């Protein structure tokens, strides 16, 4: 009986030690092999197009293009591309963005080898892989009202430590309009003040520093 071909994997992560660890782990499995490694999202897109691996193991935060942007571009070029996010980001908004971009699974970097290998096999076989802790964060997200694009702009300026007048000047709106947006942001994030709004937004993955 002919032996099945190993799962061909592209690793995309900007941290050398992480890539080396993943390569050692994956190549020790008889049914898997790492065919390429990318150090940023743009390189991941190019290598995927060139090699057409069975699966890309993608970090979310990378230079040039982040993992979400790379996933969108890979899936646009190849709608059957299988991508598993492997990331330290556990915010509900981070998870939502990755799955919306076309990732078939989401695994946190603190997962053990025993959790990662089944995820790789499942996604390579065309299945979705959403662990319980990831699913629970997605469920909690549904209880929040989404911020509008303008509210997100205000929030990003708020995170820079700007006062209402400064935000108004940057976004070319009035100070009263800024206050109105801020009131909506606090209500939607269910927080009492500006500092808490930024803290919660970072925790949930709505904004990043």
Residue pairs with C-beta under 8 A, 6 or more apart in sequence:
4 31
6 30
6 31
6 32
6 33
7 31
7 32
7 33
7 54
7 55
7 120
7 121
7 124
8 33
8 35
8 51
8 53
8 54
8 55
9 26
9 32
9 33
9 34
9 35
9 53
9 54
9 55
9 56
9 57
9 120
9 124
10 34
10 35
10 36
10 37
10 38
10 44
10 47
10 48
10 51
10 53
10 55
10 56
10 57
11 19
11 22
11 23
11 26
11 34
11 36
11 37
11 38
11 56
11 57
12 37
12 38
12 39
12 40
12 41
12 43
12 44
12 56
12 57
12 58
12 59
12 62
12 67
12 70
13 19
13 22
13 37
13 38
13 39
13 57
13 59
13 62
13 86
14 39
14 40
14 59
14 61
14 62
14 63
15 59
18 59
18 109
19 37
19 39
22 34
22 57
22 86
23 34
23 37
25 113
25 116
26 32
26 33
26 34
26 120
27 33
27 34
29 117
31 121
32 117
32 120
35 51
35 53
36 47
36 51
36 53
38 44
38 46
38 47
39 62
39 63
40 62
40 63
40 64
40 65
41 62
41 63
41 64
41 65
41 66
41 67
41 69
41 70
42 64
42 65
42 70
43 64
44 56
44 58
44 62
44 65
44 67
44 70
44 74
45 65
45 70
45 73
45 74
45 77
48 56
48 74
48 77
48 78
48 81
49 74
49 77
49 78
52 78
54 82
54 124
55 82
55 83
55 84
55 120
55 123
55 124
56 71
56 74
56 81
56 82
56 83
56 84
57 84
57 86
57 120
58 67
58 70
58 71
58 83
58 84
58 85
58 86
58 87
58 103
59 67
59 85
59 86
59 87
60 66
60 67
60 68
60 85
60 87
60 89
60 94
60 98
61 67
61 87
61 88
61 89
61 208
62 70
65 73
67 85
67 87
67 98
68 97
68 98
68 101
69 101
71 83
71 85
71 98
71 101
71 102
71 103
72 101
72 102
74 81
74 83
74 102
75 81
75 83
75 101
75 102
81 102
82 104
82 123
82 124
82 126
83 102
83 103
83 104
83 105
83 123
84 103
84 104
84 105
84 106
84 107
84 119
84 120
84 123
84 129
85 98
85 103
85 105
85 106
85 107
86 107
86 108
86 109
86 116
87 94
87 98
87 106
87 107
87 108
87 109
88 108
88 109
88 110
89 95
89 205
90 108
90 133
90 134
90 137
90 205
91 137
91 202
91 203
91 204
91 205
91 206
92 137
92 138
92 140
92 141
92 144
92 204
92 205
93 141
93 204
93 205
93 206
94 204
94 205
95 106
95 134
95 137
95 138
95 141
95 205
96 138
96 141
97 205
98 106
99 106
99 130
99 138
104 123
104 126
104 127
104 128
104 129
105 119
105 122
105 123
105 128
105 129
105 130
106 129
106 130
106 131
106 134
107 115
107 116
107 119
107 129
107 131
107 134
108 131
108 133
108 134
111 119
111 131
115 131
118 129
119 129
119 131
122 128
122 129
123 129
130 138
141 204
144 188
144 189
144 190
145 188
146 188
147 155
147 184
147 185
147 188
147 189
147 206
148 184
150 171
150 181
151 181
151 184
151 185
151 188
152 206
152 207
153 171
154 167
154 171
154 178
154 181
154 182
154 185
155 185
155 197
155 198
155 201
155 206
155 207
156 207
157 166
157 167
157 170
157 171
158 167
158 182
158 185
158 194
158 197
158 198
159 198
159 201
159 202
159 207
159 209
162 170
164 175
164 178
164 179
164 182
165 175
165 178
167 178
168 174
168 175
168 177
168 178
171 178
173 181
182 194
185 197
186 192
186 193
186 194
186 197
189 196
189 197
189 200
189 201
190 200
191 197
191 199
191 200
198 207
201 207
202 208
202 209
